[in-house]
Amino acid sequence: MLIEVKSYEQAEELFVKALGLFQDADDETKDTLTYGLGNVYYSSGKLEAAISEFKKNKNEKAPQGYVFNDSAKLRDTWQ
């Protein structure tokens, strides 16, 4: 939702906080948060940061509940 209204800084802040709070969570949870942060970076034009976040995912696909968008194309460029 924050991405849709282009509140990238707020979205980034919330994902970073969530990653800190859930650092001991299971891989699926961390992948979901990391993928979300990657989407924030991608949407705001920070492609290198987006790639860095996408590379942290342990799963080859987007976490469950996420719909692939253009970031899937970006992800294909570094695999």
N, C-alpha and C positions, 0 to 999 in steps of 0.2 A: 504494500500500500504506500509506504513512504517513497519507494522508487517511482511509483506512478505519479506522485505529485512533486517529484524531483527534489525531495528532502534528503539528498545523498549523505550529507554530513551527519544528520540525525540517525539515519539508517545504519551508517558505518559505526557510529558510537554505540548503538544498541547491540549490533552483532558482536563487536569487540567485547563489550561488557558480558554478553551471554557466553561467549567463548571462555572468558575468565571464570565465570560462575560454574560452567559445566566442563571444566578441564579434566575432571575425573570421570566423565560420563562415558557411555559406550561409544564405539566408533561410529555407529549410525547417527547418533545425536550430534557428535562433533562434525561429521561429514555434512549433515544438513546445515549446520551453522556456518561452516566454512564455505559451502557452496553458496549460501545466501550472501555472505560477505563478498565472495567473488562476483556475484551478480550485481551487487551494489557498485563495486569498482568498475565492472564492465559498463554498466549503464551510465556511469559518470565519466566514462572515457579514460579511466585509469587502467589501460590494458595490461601493462606489466604487472600491476598489483593483482589484477583479476587472474592472470595466468598463475601467479605465485600461489594464490588461494586454491585454485582448482587443482594444482599439483599436490596439495596437501591431502586431498581426498583419497581414502583407501579403496573406495568403490569406483569402478570404471564408469558407472552411470550416475545420473543425478539422483540424489536421495529421494526416497519415496515421498510422494506428495508434491514434488516439484515438476513443473512442466518445462520441458526444454524450450528455450527461445534462441536468440542469436548467439548466446553464450556457448551453446553446444557446438556451433561452427568454430568459435574461437578455440574451444577445447580441442577440437580435431586438429588444429594447427600445431599444437605442441605435443601431441601424442606420437 
